[in-house]
């Protein structure tokens, strides 16, 4: 199984890193370590998560973030890693590709 983190999700990771790093030095790195650990678990657990907005949605174990992904054969494509504290309408628009 191959896990691919797509461009928008990479930007989400960078934004999350900077947000937490501003809160406390080192917290951004801790955030990335735990999110990557969650992502690595998709090798075993992909496809068991609930579907929201046409994506599988896995919640992070330590941070209030959701990892949105799709499956295609033996590949996992991560499209977004979003803060669950934001407006759900923003999450839906982002996942549906609505840029208006």
C-alpha positions in Angstrom: 0.0 0.0 0.0 1.3 3.4 -1.0 0.2 6.6 0.9 0.4 9.8 -1.0 0.0 13.2 0.7 -1.2 15.6 -2.0 -0.2 19.2 -2.3 -3.2 20.8 -0.5 -2.7 18.3 2.5 1.0 19.2 2.6 0.1 22.9 2.9 -2.3 21.9 5.7 0.5 20.2 7.5 2.8 23.2 7.2 0.0 25.6 8.4 -0.6 23.3 11.4 3.1 23.1 12.2 3.4 26.9 12.2 0.2 27.4 14.3 1.4 25.0 17.0 5.0 26.2 16.9 3.7 29.7 17.7 1.9 28.4 20.7 5.0 26.7 22.1 8.4 26.0 20.5 8.7 22.3 19.7 4.9 21.8 19.7 4.9 22.1 15.9 7.3 19.2 15.5 5.3 17.1 18.0 2.1 17.9 15.9 3.8 16.6 12.7 5.2 13.5 14.4 1.7 12.5 15.7 -0.1 13.4 12.5 2.5 11.3 10.5 2.0 8.5 12.9 -1.8 8.7 12.3 -1.1 8.7 8.6 1.2 5.7 8.8 -1.7 3.7 10.5 -3.6 4.0 7.2 -1.5 1.1 5.9 -3.5 -1.1 8.2 -6.7 0.8 8.8 -7.5 2.5 5.6 -11.1 2.2 4.5 -12.6 1.6 7.9 -13.3 5.3 8.7 -16.7 7.0 8.2 -17.2 8.8 4.9 -17.8 12.6 5.0 -18.1 14.7 1.9 -17.1 11.7 -0.3 -13.9 11.2 1.6 -12.9 8.8 4.4 -12.4 10.8 7.5 -9.9 9.7 10.2 -9.6 11.7 13.3 -6.1 12.4 14.8 -5.6 10.7 18.1 -4.0 13.8 19.9 -4.8 16.9 17.9 -8.3 18.2 16.8 -7.5 17.4 13.2 -9.2 15.2 10.6 -7.4 13.4 7.8 -9.5 13.2 4.6 -8.5 10.5 2.1 -9.6 8.4 -0.8 -8.7 4.9 -1.8 -7.8 3.7 -5.3 -6.7 0.1 -5.5 -3.7 -0.1 -3.2 -3.1 3.6 -2.9 -4.3 6.1 -0.2 -4.6 9.7 -1.4 -4.7 12.2 1.4 -6.4 15.4 0.1 -6.8 17.4 3.3 -5.7 17.5 6.9 -8.1 20.0 8.5 -8.6 21.5 11.9 -12.0 20.2 13.3 -12.5 23.5 15.2 -13.2 25.4 12.0 -16.6 26.0 10.5 -17.9 22.8 9.0 -19.1 24.8 5.9 -15.5 25.7 5.2 -14.5 22.1 5.4 -17.2 21.0 3.1 -16.4 23.7 0.5 -12.7 22.8 0.7 -13.4 19.1 0.1 -15.9 19.7 -2.7 -13.4 22.1 -4.4 -15.8 25.1 -4.1 -13.5 28.1 -4.4 -16.3 30.7 -4.4 
